[in-house]
Amino acid sequence: MADAARINGNLYSWSSIVFKIGGERWSGLTSINYGDALERVKGYGMGRSHTPRGRSAGKYTTEPVTASGWKDAIQLLRETLAAQASDGVSYGTVEFDVVIQYVESGSDPVVDELLRCVWSKNSAKAEESADPLKEDVEFDVLYIKRNGATLYDARDGGAP
């Protein structure tokens, strides 16, 4: 199936994004980046051609989720997660899922699930400017699903 031709339609853009943590919608982010990979290695043997005999099944890895947002929104997210911690303050110990939906009229929604995240990094910078202050954060993610599909082999049920 080829992609659809669009005439006077909207492509997915920043305003198409619905970002949720724990089922709650958050709108104070200004950027989000994430990715995953299936690292495969070729196996070689003897022979004149020295071509690969095959490749490994691969090792699934995820990149850190990086996000930027307005200082007040990031602080509220931090406080929301801290409230879920057993001691009420350790937001870096709370595991959470992130759901990112791309919704545009006339197009099927795209839903990316970032599963079993934990907060792993904070970075803030303030300088003289008319711009509001932002913070950068990083989450560690175990698995990513895109519209329910996985890059890794999900047959054995080892991952959600």
Sequence and secondary structure as in RCSB ss.txt:
>XXXX:A:sequence
MADAARINGNLYSWSSIVFKIGGERWSGLTSINYGDALERVKGYGMGRSHTPRGRSAGKYTTEPVTASGWKDAIQ
LLRETLAAQASDGVSYGTVEFDVVIQYVESGSDPVVDELLRCVWSKNSAKAEESADPLKEDVEFDVLYIKRNGAT
LYDARDGGAP
>XXXX:A:secstr
      SS     GGGEEEEETTEEE  EEEEE  EEEE  EEE SSSS  EEEE   EEEE  EEEEEEHHHHH
HHHHHHHHHSTTSS GGG  EEEEEEE  TTS  EEEEEEEEEEEEEEE   SSSS  EEEEEEE SEEEETTEE
SS  TT    
